[in-house]
């Protein structure tokens, strides 16, 4: 869930900085973020030198990314149900595309799970090696 920007531990930031954060993270570049927030690019550049501001900016970005991923996970079920419906479509071209999409997605998902499992094994091995030292 998204937290309010003002719920942060960054008491050292001004109200202006806190209010600008959502606009800054919503834009792809610093210039566009500054413009959207209604501040000069040089002001944002100066703020970016402040560790407290950068930390708060990253916290807001993480919260927004977490929210977006949660929304995508919720859409996954709808996508699977719709894909199942398309597999029964009377048009053979639609069925074929649905089949290709389903298989491709399934293979990608399986590959990602394998990579994740391997990374977990590597991390466990690193922990064990550190413990042996």
C-alpha positions in Angstrom: 0.0 0.0 0.0 1.2 3.5 -0.8 2.2 5.5 2.3 1.7 9.2 2.4 4.8 11.1 1.6 4.4 13.0 4.9 4.4 9.8 6.9 8.2 9.5 6.4 11.0 9.7 9.0 12.5 12.6 7.0 11.6 15.5 9.3 14.5 17.5 7.9 12.7 18.0 4.5 10.6 21.1 3.8 6.9 20.9 3.0 7.8 22.1 -0.5 10.2 19.2 -0.9 7.7 16.7 0.4 5.0 18.0 -1.9 7.3 17.8 -4.9 8.3 14.2 -4.5 5.3 12.5 -6.1 5.6 14.8 -9.2 9.3 14.1 -9.4 9.0 10.3 -9.3 6.1 10.3 -11.8 8.4 11.7 -14.6 11.1 9.9 -16.5 13.7 12.7 -16.2 14.9 15.2 -13.7 14.0 18.1 -15.9 10.5 16.8 -16.4 10.2 16.0 -12.7 11.2 19.5 -11.8 8.8 21.0 -14.3 5.9 18.8 -13.1 6.7 19.8 -9.5 6.7 23.5 -10.4 10.4 24.0 -9.3 13.5 25.0 -11.2 15.8 22.2 -12.4 18.7 23.8 -10.4 16.5 23.6 -7.3 16.0 19.9 -7.8 19.6 19.4 -8.5 20.5 21.1 -5.2 17.9 19.0 -3.4 19.4 15.8 -4.9 22.7 16.6 -3.1 20.9 16.2 0.2 21.1 12.6 1.4 17.8 12.9 3.3 16.0 14.1 0.2 17.5 11.3 -1.9 16.6 8.7 0.7 13.0 10.0 0.8 12.9 10.1 -3.0 14.0 6.4 -3.2 11.5 5.5 -0.5 8.6 7.0 -2.5 9.9 5.3 -5.6 10.0 1.9 -3.8 6.4 2.5 -2.5 5.1 3.3 -5.9 6.9 0.4 -7.5 5.5 -2.0 -4.8 2.0 -0.6 -5.4 2.3 -1.1 -9.2 3.5 -4.7 -8.8 0.7 -5.5 -6.5 -1.8 -4.1 -9.0 -0.2 -6.2 -11.8 -0.4 -9.3 -9.6 -4.1 -8.6 -9.2 -4.5 -8.4 -12.9 -2.8 -11.7 -13.5 -5.9 -13.7 -12.5 -8.1 -11.7 -14.9 -5.5 -12.3 -17.7 -5.4 -16.0 -17.1 -9.2 -16.3 -17.1 -9.4 -14.3 -20.3 -6.7 -16.4 -21.9 -8.7 -19.5 -21.0 -11.7 -18.0 -22.7 -9.7 -17.2 -25.8 -8.5 -20.8 -26.1 -12.2 -21.7 -26.7 -12.8 -19.0 -29.3 -14.4 -20.2 -32.5 -11.8 -18.3 -34.6 -8.8 -20.6 -35.1 -6.4 -17.6 -35.4 -7.5 -16.3 -32.0 -7.1 -19.8 -30.4 -3.6 -20.0 -32.0 -2.5 -16.6 -30.7 -3.9 -17.4 -27.3 -2.1 -20.8 -27.3 1.2 -19.1 -28.3 0.8 -16.4 -25.6 -0.1 -19.0 -22.9 2.9 -21.2 -23.8 5.3 -18.3 -24.0 4.2 -16.9 -20.7 4.3 -20.2 -19.0 7.9 -20.9 -20.3 9.0 -17.4 -19.2 7.5 -17.8 -15.8 9.1 -21.2 -15.3 12.5 -19.8 -16.4 12.2 -16.9 -14.0 11.3 -19.3 -11.1 14.4 -21.4 -12.0 16.7 -18.3 -12.0 15.2 -17.2 -8.7 15.8 -20.6 -7.2 19.4 -20.6 -8.4 19.9 -17.1 -6.9 18.6 -18.4 -3.6 21.0 -21.3 -3.7 23.9 -19.0 -4.4 22.9 -16.7 -1.6 22.7 -19.7 0.8 26.1 -20.9 -0.3 27.5 -17.4 0.3 26.1 -17.3 3.8 27.5 -20.8 4.5 30.9 -19.7 3.2 30.9 -16.6 5.5 30.0 -18.8 8.5 32.9 -21.1 7.8 35.4 -18.2 8.0 
